[in-house]
Amino acid sequence: MAPEMTGMDMVMPMFSITLPLYRNKYGAQQRESRFMWQSAREKYNNTINILQSDLFKLKQQLDNTERKIALYRKQEQLARTTYQLVVQEFVTAKSDLTNVIQVQRQLLDYQLRQAEVIAEYNTIVASIQKLHSFDTTNN
């Protein structure tokens, strides 16, 4: 064999054909990307709706506690007036000590309920402020 016939210097014509095998794969990736974007948008809208419904619910609870505070203030005033009358009756010996203690207990009960409702009111206000701190829509 001659050194020029080793096959290292051969010229071979080559051609290539590209078949669109991956066209469906890329289309599916684009659809998946659109669906993921749409899913993220729907999750965002759902979160906004949940936060708004929580805010409305908290405002309703706030209104209810305001009514309870007003009610307990009125009841406390009535109980205080009743207490003063019962003490006057006790001084004039028209009533006994058990009536005074009973009215005093009722007065303390109204004061305790009023304090609990005020604490609940403050908790609801803090929750509303917390929700407003996350508000990006500037409503």
Sequence and secondary structure as in RCSB ss.txt:
>XXXX:A:sequence
MAPEMTGMDMVMPMFSITLPLYRNKYGAQQRESRFMWQSAREKYNNTINILQSDLFKLKQQLDNTERKIALYRKQ
EQLARTTYQLVVQEFVTAKSDLTNVIQVQRQLLDYQLRQAEVIAEYNTIVASIQKLHSFDTTNN
>XXXX:A:secstr
  GGGSSTT           TTHHHHHHHHHHHHHHHHHHHHHHHHHHHHHHHHHHHHHHHHHHHHHHHHHHHHH
HHHHHHHHHHHHHHHHTTSS HHHHHHHHHHHHHHHHHHHHHHHHHHHHHHHHHHHHHT  S  
